[in-house]
Amino acid sequence: MNALARSARAAVKPLSMARFYATEAAASAALRLTFVVPHQSIYKAADVQQVNLAATSGDMGILANHVPSIEQLNPGVVEVVESAEVTKKFFVSGGFATINPDNTLNINAVEAQPLEDFSLERVQAGLAEAQRNATSAASDKEKAAAKVEVEVYEALQSALSK
């Protein structure tokens, strides 16, 4: 086999490894959402218009035919736009979102609660307590746990203040 043939064969990506972009995905008007936490499925292959989420790479709005990606979720709001009239918001403490080339979005969250289940006053009280714990923590382990708690409360307070 000559060198050109070997080089050409090595340069061609197998189909399973090829990256698909939004323009190459099958055109569809709906995004199919599966949103789960360890103890329940919030959405199971439901057609939605859009999902907005807070990822470590920045806030994202995901529509059908989005570029495939895997995103780590920050503590924050996942907004699900089911239709022009129906929007639901959930606060997640973290997790991952996988955007697939077939117009499916899988969100796996550690914890998720509807945003309306939270009280701003109780969140502010929890934040104050977490900040006190962070300043009085003796060990590095306690400080790290308190820092995470403060970050979650701050994200929740920000979400409720909007």
Beta strands, then each sheet from edge to edge (+ up, - down):
strand 1: 31-37
strand 2: 40-48
strand 3: 50-55
strand 4: 58-62
strand 5: 69-73
strand 6: 76-81
strand 7: 87-92
strand 8: 95-99
strand 9: 104-109
strand 10: 112-114
sheet 1: 2+ 1- 9- 8+ 5-
sheet 2: 4+ 3- 6+ 7- 10+
end
